[in-house]
């Protein structure tokens, strides 16, 4: 059934709204816990919308690629309420994915964030031997640095909010 909306009844101009479904790009829904700058003590369960194909490599787009390739604003959906909203990427302090058993952590580090939160994380392995130092990880291009938590969850920290790294 096609949806029709009459824009101007005097002139009889019709707009076919059924075309909107034909132009939609299918996306994968990826759940994650997001810590926002405006509510640092209350992580929010959100749904990210990722591509089925990565623009950089074979396979599906990863959350790390999405966070670093996105423009300033990105769409999210609150997992609890189902409400859609748009947020500026600089309002995201940290994104925590679901734990994955095959995630292997490298060197243990302690990160101190701008809001005073201290996190015990591990660097992501495998890393290239010549780029294995924590300073190289933090100076790589991109807004977010990936880490592994103790429960094997991948954690993406916005580098803008990292104040200090200890345990080097």
Order of alpha helices (4+ residues) and beta strands (2+ residues): beta-beta-alpha-beta-beta-alpha-beta-beta-beta-beta-beta-alpha-beta-beta-beta
